[in-house]
Structure formats: structure tokens, C-alpha cells
Amino acid sequence: MAALTAVLLLGAFSTEVADTDFWWHLATGEYVLENQRLPVPDPFAYTTDLGEPSYPGEERVRYFNLTHEWLSQALWYCVYAVGGFPLLALWKGLLLASVCGLAGFLAWRSGAGMAWSCLTALAAAPTLLLFAADRPALLTFVLVPVFVVILESWRDGGSDRWLWLLPALSLLWANSHGGFFMGWVVLGCYAVEALGSERRKPLWIAAAAAVAVSGLNPSGFGILAILAGYRESALTQTLIEWSRPPLWGPPYIFQLLLYAAAALLVARIKQVRIAHGLLFVAFGSAALLAFRNLPLVAFLAPALLAIYGRPLVEGKASRLDPRLGPGLLVGLAATLLVGFGVQGRLFQLRAAEWKFPVAATDFIKERNLAGHMFNTYEYGGYLIWALGPERKTFIDGRALNEGVYRDYQALLYGDQNPAQTAALRRSLLDKYSVDSIVMNGFEYVSGVVYPLILDLGRPGLEDWKLIRHDAQAVVFVRNNPANSALIASDEQPLSGVIEHLDASCRLYIENSPDLPSCARNLGFLYLQAGDRERGRAALQLYLSHWPYGDPEAEQALRSLGGN
């Protein structure tokens, strides 16, 4: 049973390498190892240090973002150097499966049988699957449970020597991810619980040492000021990971775990240990403040449900055949294993190259494109990996310069007054001396078509020339004497922009069928332009993948003779 659960979790979490930020983490790890120094000043973007700070503390936040994950980034690059993308996918799977396993281990230590423990591990998985991205944050997701398990083992009579793992882990954690201060939270919860214990002294000494050594990182103890700076950053607030999850809504499994655990702890308040109560309040509060903290509840809530809920359930189910629970669990795990396998969702030991401008970057290197490049935010990470540090990006997912991000938004979306958009874009492209543009056409979650690509594709624009397009990207260069030979040999008709939008949207829906909104927006754009055939095809594609109903799109399709 345990082996079946472990294989299921490892396989499900070993998803393809697809995160847009992963690439700059990988490139930074390579840079740190090759140069034996932190990546300061920024070696990858030419806009990082331009302009004045946009809010108090921006320069401190910038330094933190450049340096705080250097050790984990180096580790990720070592994993890649040894085993490429297959090993990276397995590494991610192992880390996330370990979080589930540690939740199950806590249930087992409380007296639960193997069936309960495996069920606890599986209960943590759905929320954690939302975080199956190749990022250093995975180490925080793992080290929080590791701290809890070490402290639980010590509390139940384990040797004091185990406590000295905490300072060593804290030192590594503080140089791997900014979430290391969650270790302080865990230590604080158990230190409070130990106030009345005769064994409190070793814990307090180890906890003090762990907090002290965690200051040995590039930003020292500035993490709390950094978090305050994040709250001042308009750019950070646009990121989904920093938004607050709804009190009820997707992902429902998180709210179900949170509220079920809260209700159980209230119902059994006299039996709830101080550390468990404090951990639940701390982790629950953190999760409700920012989406990125949901894994804390995904780990803790199932464990608490098993620890405090199992005795109630087992008491009422004492007359049932004791083989029923394990049998049902084995059947569930086997069904999930087969289902995930049939869908191709197990052990995806590859990179999702379909998402990234692989061919475009090869073309840029072959043609030796020089000068400043403008790129879309989501492609910045891959461009850093494929082209940097020799060719630098305009922007990427590191959120380093608020002022540049505002200019990026203006370039991408234009001005509220359409009459001023062309002049605004020309001014900004000149301000940054942009010589080439590498971009995709959509914000894929919302399906919004970037206005910049539509304007670049309009006939009569002579400032920029299209020299390459495929399903992933378009490449434009400035029409000037320095690029005349390149334009003469590689210029493409502007119809390539529409071909890119069509191919890009279809490719994305093929690989992410639950996100078809690009086809909806394309359909209405085509109808506005009078292209009924393309409009009909795009709306049919959208509606064939959108099961929730869309009266406006359905009416538009009927007016075109579609169904």
C-alpha cells in the first residue's frame, strides 16, 4: 500500500519542466557556479538598474531578489548537469512527494495505521499539485515539514542531538529561499509549548542557534523589511502567487482542508496541543494572506485531521471489517495510478519546449542579432537561459525594476488614448534603444491578445520588419541601415503575425485544453476585421473546449452559421 502510494505521488508530481521562471533560476545557478560569485550587478537584463527607485526600499528588494536563492539555484543547476530535464522532473517529484510523505508520517506517529497514513499523504497532494513548478520555493515546502517532524520526534522522547540538525538546516535554508523565516515560526510554536517542560533548555538553545545562523545570508536579517517592501511593490501585487485566495472558490480542496481542520480543532479544543494549535493559526493565516503559502496548509491540515479525527472515526467504524479501509485505499490509489498513466500525467520527464521560443533563440544566435532586445515578460526567463548573459533581456520574472515594468506595460498595451499610442511606443523604444522585439501574442490564462503585436502586424508600419515567426514567437528588427542585410535576407510578410496567433493559440489549447480563451478573443478580433471564416474557426475551437457556456460567443457563432 505504501509503495503504491509513493509511486503514485512521485509520478504525479514529476511533471514536465514548464514554469516560465525556472529558466532564470537555472541560468543563475550556472552563473554562480562558473563565476564563483553572486549575480550582482545583474548579468542578465540591461534595464535592472535604470531610473530612480519607485518605492522606498526597492533597491534592497532588488538585491534580495538577485541573491537570496543562490544556493538552491546552484543545486538545481547541478541536478540538471547530472541528469538533464528528466532528473529535474524527478527531483521536483521527490520534493513534493516528500511533503505528502511527511504528513503521512505524522499521522503514523500518532498511532494511525498504514491506511490512515497513506490517506493523509494523498489528501495533501491535490493542493500541492498546483505548485508543481521547478522553483526554489519547493525547499521551503519541504523544510517546514522536516522541522515539524524533528521537533515532534524530540518532544516524544527523541535525543537532544536531533535538535542540532535545525541550525544546520537553517543555514542552508536561509541561502536557498526567502521562506526560511517560516522555520522561525515553527521553532517559536514548539518553544512556547515547551515553556512548562523540563527539557525546554536544549530546544531553546537549538532554536536560538537556528535563528542566529539563518542571518548568515546575503541579506542578513532583512527578510521582514523585504516582505514589507514586497507589499509596497505594485509589480509584486500583480503576481498571482502574492494574491489572497478566496474564502470559498478554486482551489476548493484547500478551503475544505482548512475549514475541516479548523472545525475539528475547535470541537476537540481540550485535546489540541499548544504547538499544533499555534502552527495551524500561523499556517492558516499565511495561506489566507498569499496564494503562495497554500502548501503549508496542504501539509498540516491532513496531518491534524488524522491526529485528532481518526479516534472519532475509528470509534464509530469499529464494527466494520478492518480490511475494508486498506482495501478501498489500495483500490483508490490503483485507480488514480491507472487514470493518470492513461492521461500521460505520470513521470513527464521532459521540458515543455512547446511553450518557449526555442527556434527563435536559435535563429537569433545564428543571425547574431545584437543590440537591445524587447521581450515579453513570460519569455524573459527562457531568453536568459538560451541567450544570456551575452544577450540581455528587457524584462523577466525576477520583478527587479518597477519603473521598467510600467514602461513595459505601456509598450505592450499602449495608451488609454489610442491616438497617442504610436508616439508613446516610439518614444519608449527609442528611450531603451531597442533594436529587436521577441514576443508571443497572448497572455494565455486570460487569452488577451497583446495590442503591440497587432500594431506591429498592421500594413504600412515601416519602422519595424518581421524576420521570423512560428507558433511560439515573432521576431521583429528595427528598420535601419545596420539591419538592412538581415532584412533583405529574412524579411517575412506581415501575414506571419496572423499565422503566429493562429498557430500559437491552437498549440496552447492542444497542450492546455482548460485554457481556451485565446481562441475566444481571436474569434472576436477576426469578426471585427471582417474575417468571418477565421472568426468562425476560432469560436468553434473555443466553444469545443469551454464546457461552462458562453452566450455571447455562442450567439456570435450562430450568426456565422456555425454550431
N, C-alpha and C positions, 0 to 999 in steps of 0.2 A: 504494500500500500504506500509506504513512504517513498520507495523508489519510483513508483508510477507517478506520484505527485511531484517528485523532484524533476523527473523528465519533462512532465507537462509544463512546469513553471520555467525551467531553463529554456525549453523550446519556444514557449510563448513570448518570453522576454528577449530572446535573441532575434530581434527584428533587424531589418536591413538598416544600414547606416544612411540616414535620411535627414538628419537635423541640419538646418542651414548654418547654425553656429558651430557645429562640430569642426568644420574645416579650419576656422581660425584658431581653435584650440589646438588642433593637430599641428598647424604651421608654427604656432607659438612654442609648442613643445620641442619641435625640431630646432627652432632658433635658439632656445635656451641651451639645449644640449650641444649644439655646434659652436655657439659663441661663448658659452660659459658665463652668461650674464643675463640679467633681466631685460625684457624688451622695452627699455626706456632710454632715449625717446622712442616713440612708436616707429618701428621699422616698416610698417605695412600700409599706412594711409598717409597721404600728403596733406590732409586737412586737419589732422588731430589738434595741432597747437595753434591754429589760426584764430584770430579775433580775440576779443575780451571774454572773460567768464560771463555766463548768462545768469548765474545764481551764486550766492555765497557758498564756497566750498566746492565748486565744480572742478577746480584743478586737483584737489585732494581726491575726489571721487574718480577722476580720470586716472590718476596714478594708481589708485586701488584697483580699478578695472583692468589696468595693464599688467598688474603684478601679482594679484592675490591668489591666482590659481597655478602659479608657475610649476609647482611640484607635480600636481595631478596632470597638467598638460604634458610635462616631460614623461610621466608614466604612460599616458595614453599613446604618445609617440613611440615609446619603447614597445608597447604591445603591438602597434602597427608594424614596426620594423621587424618584429619576430614573426608575426603571422598574418599581416595584411588585414583586409576587411573581415575575412571570416573569423579571425581571432578577436577582433574588436567587437563584433556582434556577440560572440560567446562571452566575452568579458562583461559586456553590458548585461547579458542574460544572467550571468553568475552573480553579479552585484545585486540586481533586483530580486532574483530568486532567494538570495541570502536574507533580504529583508523579510520576505514571507516566511522563510525557514526559521528566523529568529522569533517571529511572532508565534509560530507553532511551537518552538522550543519553550517559550514562556508558559504556554498552555500545558505542555507536557510536564514541566517542572511543578506546576500547581496540582498535579495528580490526575490530569486528563489522560485518557488512553490515546493510542496512536490515531484512532479515527478522529477524535476531537482535535488533536494537534494538527493533523493534515487538513481538516476542515478550516481551522483557524488560518493556516497558511494560505489556503485557497481564497478565503474571504478577503485577504489583503490584496490579492492580485488585480482585480478589475480597476481599482483606482490607480495602482502603480503602473498599469499598462499605459495610462495616459502620459506617463513620464519616462517611457522607454526611448530616451534620447541619449546620444553619446556625449554627455556633459559631465564636468567635474562635480556637479551637484549630486550625482549618484553616490559619491563618497560620503556626503552628509547624510543621505538617506540610509546608508549602511552603518555609519559610525554612531548615530543616535541609538539604534537598537543594540549595537555592541556595548556601548556604555551602560545601557539599561541592564543587559544580561550580566555584565561583570558585577554591577552593583547589587543585583538581585542574588547572584551566587554568593557574594561576600556576606550579604545580610543573613543568608540562610546557613551561615557557619563556614563559608569558604575562607581560605587562607588570606591573611592581610597582604601577602605578596602579590596577589592578583590586582590589588588596587594600584600597584606601581606601573601597571600597563597603561593606566589613564594618562599620566603625564607624557609618556612616550607617544601615545596615540594623539594627544592634544597637540604636540609639536608638529607632527605630520599633518594633522587636520588643518591647523592654522595656516599652513603653507599650500594647502590644496584647494580650499574653498572657503568663502566668506561665511558660510553657515556654521563655522566652528564654535561660535558663541552659544549654539544650542547645546553644546557639551556643558557649558557653564550652567545652563538651565537644568539639565539632568542632574548634575552634581549638586546643585542647590536643593532640588527636591529631596534627594536622599540625605543630604546634610541636615535638613530640617527634621526629617523623620528620625534621624539618629540622635536628636537632642537628648532624649531620655535613655540612650543606650550606653552601656559601659564600654562598648567598643568604638565609640564615636571618634576618639582621638586619631587612630590611623586613617579613618575616612577623611576627616577634616584636613589632615596634613597632606594626604594624596590629592584632595580636591584643590587645596591652595597651590600645591606644586603644579597641578594641571593647568590652572588658570594662569599662573606666573609664566610657565614656559610657552603658553599659547601666544604671549606677547612677542615671541621671537619670530616675527614675520615682517615682510616689507613695510606694512603699515602700523606695526605695533598694536597698541590697544585702541586704535582709532576706529574700530568697527562700528561703535554706536554712533559716532559722528557721521560715518559714512552712510549708515542707514537713514539718518536724518537728512543727509544730502540727497539720497535717493527720493525721499518724499518731496523734496524741493524741485526735482527734475521733471519737467513736463515730458521729456522724452521717455524717461523710465515709466511714467504713468501711462503711456500708450501701450506698454508691453502687457500682453495677456497674463504673463506669469506674476505680475505685480497687482493685478486687479483682484477685487474681492469676489469670491464665488457667491452665487445666490444662496439664500437661506433654504430655498427649495427649487431645484432645477438641475439640469445637467452639470456635473455628473451625479446622478441620483444616488449611486452606491455610496458616495462619500457622505451625503446627508443621512442616509439610512444608518450607516455605521455610527456616525456622530451622535445622532439622536437616540438610537437604541442604547448605545453605551451610556449616554447621559442619563436616560431613564433608569437603566439598571443600577447605576451608581447611586442615584437618589433613592431608589427603592431599597437598596442594601447599604445605606449610608453608615450604619453601625459596624458593618464588616469591612468597609473600604479602608485600606491602608492609606496613611498620610501621603506617602510618595506617589502612590497610584492616583490619588485624587489631584494632587498638585500637577503631576505630569499631564493628566487629562485636561485640566484647565489651561495649562500653558500651551499644549499642542493644539487643542481646540481653538484657542484664541488666535494662535499664529495662523492656523489654516483659514479661519474666517477673515483674517486681515489680508491674506495674499494667496492666490491660487497655487503658487509655487510650494506652499507648505502643506498641501493636502497629504503627501506621503507620510507625514508624521502621524496623522490620524489613521491612515491606512494600516500602519504598523500597530499602533497602540490599541485602537478600538477593538479589533478582533481578539487581541490577547485578553483585554479586560472582560469582554463578553464571555470568553471561555473560562476565565478565572472565577468570575462572580456569577455567571449564568448557568454554568454546567451543573452545579449541585441542584439547582431548581429543576432543570430539565431531566436530569437523571433520576431525581426522586419521583417525578410523575411518570417516567417511562420505565420504571423498574420491572414492570410485568412483561415488557416486550422481550422478544428473543434477542439476546445480547449480540447475536451475529448480524442483526438487521442493519445497524448503523454502519459497521465496516463494509458490509456488502453493498449498501447504497452508495457509500463514498467511492468504493472501487468502481462501481458502475458509472458514477458521475465523472470521475477522473478519466476513465477509459473512453467515455463518450466524447468528452471535451478533447481528448488527445486525438481521436479519430477525426472529429469535426475540424479542428484546427489544421490537422495534416491535410485533409482533403482540400481545404481552402488555401493551402500553401502558406499558412501563418505560423509554421514551426521552423525554427532554425533557418532563418533567412540570412544566410552567411554571405552577404554581398553589400555593396554600396548601391544606393538608389541613384545611379548615374543619370537616369531619365529626368531627374529633377534639376539638373545642373548644366551649365554651359560648357560641357566638356569639349565638344568640337569647336566652339567659338574660341576657347582659350588656346587650343592647338593652332587654330588659324592665326590668332594674334601673335603667337610665338613664331610661326612660320614666316609671317609677313613683317615681323619685327616692328610692330606698332609701338611708337614711342610717344612721349608727351603725356599730359594729364588725361585721365580717363574719368568719365562719369558713369556710374553704375547704379543699379537698383540695390536697395538695402539688403534684400534676401539673397542676392548673388555675391555680396561683398565677401562673405566667408570663403566661398569656393574660389573666388578670384585671388584672394590672399594665398590660398594653398597652391593654386595652379600657376600663378604668375609672380607672386611676391618672393622676396622683398624687392626684386629688381623693378617690377612694375607695381605701382602703388594704387590703392583704391581711393575712391571718393568717400565712401561710407560703408559701414558694415555693422554687424550685430553687437559690437562692443559698446555702443552708446557713449562715445567719447567726447563729442562736441555738440552742445545744444544748438549753438548758432548755425553750425553747418547743417544740422538736421532741419532747421527751419528753412534754410535755403534749398535743401533737398526737396522738401515738401512743395515749395514754390515752383521748383523746376519740374517736378513730376506732375503736379496738379494744376499749375497756373494760378492766375489771379482771379479773385471773385468777379472782377470786371474783365470779360473776355477780350475787350479791345486793348487792354494793357498787357495781356499775357505774352504776346510775342516780344514786346520790348523788354518785359521783365526777364524772360528766359534768355534773351540775347545778352542782357546786362550781366546776369549771373554766370552764364557760360564763359563770358569774357573775364569776369572777376576771378574765376578759378583757372583761367587759361585752358579750358577743356578742349582737347583735340580729338577725342573719340568717345563714343557712347556705346556701352554694352548693357543691354537691358532685356527683361522679359516684359510681357504685355499686360499681365494681370496681377492683382492682389488675389490670390487663389481662394482664400477662405470666403471672402465676400463676393468674389467674382468681378470686382470693379476693374474696368479697363483703364489703364493709366492714360490720361489725356496726352501726355508727352508723346507716346508712340503714335497716337492718332495724328497729332500735328506734324510729326516727322514724316508721316506717310502721305501727307497731302501734296498733290501736284503743285508745282510752282515754287517749292521751297528749294533755294539754291545754296543755302549756307551749309547744308549737310547732305552727304551722299551715303546711300545704303550700299555696303560692300559685302555683307553676308547675312544670311538668315537661315534658320532651321526651326524645329519645334521648340527648342529651348531658348533661343536668344536671337536678337538682331544686333548687328554691329554697324554703326554709322561713323564716318570720319568727317572732320571739318573740310569744307571745300576751299583749299588754299594751295599755293604752289608747292609747299612741302609734301602734300599728299597727292599731287597730280598723277604721278606714275602709278600709285596704288589705285586711284580711282579709275584710271584708264584701263587697268588690267582686271579689276574686280567689281566695278560698279554693277549693281543689280537693279532691275526695275522696281518701282515703289509698290507694285502689286505684291512684292515679297513680304510687306508688312501684314497684309491681309492673310497671306498664306501662313505666316508665322502665327497669327492669332488663331486661325482655324486649327492648325496642327497642334499648337500648344494646348488649347482648351481640350481637344479630343484626347491628347496624351494624358493630361491630368485626370480627366474623368475616367479614362481606362484604368489608371492606377489608383485613383481615389474616388470611386464612384459615389461616395456620400457627399462630395463637394462639387456639384454640377453647376453652380451659379454663374460661372464664366459663360456658359452657353446661353443662359437667360439674357445676360447683359449684351452678349454679342448679337443675339437674335433681334433685340430691340434697336441696337445700333444699325444693323443691316436694314431694318424696316424704315428707320429714319432716313437712311441714304437711298431708299427706293429699291434695294436689292431683295426682292421677295423670295427668290429661291434660296439664297443663303440664310435669310431670316427664318424661313420655314424649317430648313435643316437644323439650324441651331436650336430653335424652340422645341423641335421634336427630340433632339438629343437631351435637352434639359429635362423635359417632362418625363422622358422614359427612365430618368434616374432620380426623379423627385416624387416620392410617394405621398407627400403631405397635402397635395392640392395647391394650385396657384391660379385663381380665377382670371387674373389679368393675362397671364401667359396662355392659358387655355383658350380664352376668348380671341386673343391675337392669332393663335394658330388656326382656330376655326375660320377666322376671316380670310385666311390664306388657303383655305381648302384642305387643311390638314386635320388630323385627329389624334 
